[in-house]
Amino acid sequence: MPADLSAFPITGRWPPRHPDRLQYYGLPTPNGVKVSIALEECGLPYEAHRLDISAGEQKSAAFESLNPNGKIPAILDPDGPGGEPLALFESGAILLYLAEKTGRLLPAAAAERWRAVQWVFFQVGGVGPMFGQLGFFQQGGGADWEDRRPHGRFLDETRRLLSVMERALDGREWFAGDDFSIADIALLGWVRALEHSYHAGAIVGLDRFPRLGDWLQRGLARPAVQRGLHIPPRE
């Protein structure tokens, strides 16, 4: 019998067609694709709901009932711990939850497992904020600011973080070891966004990071990654 999700106000705004499946709320942004890629890689049945962030739907009362921070992505799992529904926000927390729930995308060995977790935190605390701010000053609302010092600050920090990642990939294919994991999922959409969304590949000098470039291509070659990059579809 499907879980009763009527207690969650978000289901009034985005009614589930399949209430027995995990409900994903997002858009294919660098943060959003972390969740959609993980769901595709895990093979977990889910239903995707598209939020129009240009219309401010992420700030609606319905969505903020699920994520009070008013940011995508978020999930509502009808089969959470103990069989009870679980609402969860913050993409890093969702990645860890999905990996724990399915037993996938995290190494079994404790040391490698923690190496994967550290890279998730590296993305959440460094790569996301810095790359995102560079995107704002490169292509977003800050592109026309006369004071170019903020742009330079985030450009320098983005280059530094890319250097950290380049060194970490010396002698390995994936960030946590031999296998693709949530560490790679956390970082992939953001590295891709430098070229794909922010048109900053040349200015950050992406060609100076060949190991990182090879890693990105390996990740993008995965069918589940390609599916996840376009879920839910943009209009």
C-alpha positions, 0 to 999 in steps of 0.5 A: 500500500503506497505511503500517505504523503498528504501530510506534506504540503508540497504534494498539494502543489506537485501531486505525485502520480506515483506516491510509492516512488521517491519524489525528486524536486529540482532542475538540471542545475549543477546542484540539481544534477547531483541528485538526478544522476545519483538516482539514475546510477542507483536505479531507484524508482523515482518521480521528478518534479520540475521547479521553475526557479525563474518564476520563484517556485523554489521560494513558494510556501509549498516548496519551503515546507520541504526545504525552508532554505528555498533552494533546489534540490529536495526529495521526499522518500515515502519509504524512509528509515523505518518505513516512514516518509522522509523529507530531505534537502541539501544535495550533499545530504541527499547524496549520502542518503541515497548511497546509504539507502541503496548500498551503492556509490560508496566504497565498502572499505572504511578508509575509501568510504571516508575519502569519498565523503571528504570530496563531497564536503570539498564540493559543498564547502568550496567548489559549489560556492566558488564556481557558482559565484564565478558564474554569477560574475561571468555570465549572471547578474554580476557580469556588468559590475564595474568593480571587477575585483569580486570576479578576480577573487572567484576566478583565482579561487576556482583555478586553485580548486581545479589545481587541487582536483588535478593533483588528486587524480594523479594515478587514479580514475575516480576521486575515491579510488577505483570506482565511480562514487558520490564523490565524482557525482558531487563534482561532475556537474560543477566542473561541467558547468564551467564550460557548459553554463558559465562559458568560463573554460578558457578564462580558468584555463581548463586545458591546463588540467588534463587529468581533470578533463579526462575524468570529466569525459569518463564521467560524461560517458556513463549512460546514467550520467547523461540521463541525469543531466537532463532530468527533469527536462528544462522547458 
